Amino acid sequence: MIGITLDRELFVERGNVMSAAASPAMAAKRLRARVFWLHQRPLAVGGRIVARIGTAEAAGMITAIVHAVDPDCLRRMAPR
């Protein structure tokens, strides 16, 4: 947990991002993530998903699956 003391009263909404004025945070067009997929339909390249980070949402498409793990035996398997 992090605590910050500001020089004035400011309402900060959930999901807001703080960054240095000299190097402001930028939105990304690509996301690389480790995903634990719990769905009947397998995750596949070309599939559409919604990424949720905090209160933000963004629609996207799977462009690559680097590797997959079989949850039954925890062995690496070929991506679909």
C-alpha positions, 0 to 999 in steps of 0.5 A, spaced: 500 500 500 502 507 498 500 513 501 501 520 498 500 527 501 498 532 496 499 540 497 491 541 496 485 537 496 483 533 490 478 528 488 482 522 485 477 517 482 478 510 482 482 507 476 486 514 475 493 514 474 499 518 477 505 520 473 511 525 472 509 531 469 515 530 465 514 523 462 506 522 462 503 515 462 501 513 455 496 509 453 498 502 449 495 499 443 498 492 445 498 488 451 502 482 453 499 478 459 499 471 462 492 469 462 489 464 466 483 462 462 477 459 465 472 458 459 469 452 456 471 455 449 479 455 448 483 461 447 485 462 440 489 466 436 484 471 432 479 471 438 476 477 441 476 479 448 475 484 453 481 486 457 479 489 464 484 493 468 482 496 474 475 500 472 478 500 465 476 496 459 478 495 452 476 490 447 482 487 443 484 481 439 488 475 441 494 476 436 499 470 439 499 465 444 506 464 446 505 457 450 499 454 454 499 449 460 495 443 461 491 445 468 490 437 469 498 436 469 501 443 468 505 441 462 507 445 457 503 444 450 502 447 443 498 453 443 491 452 439 
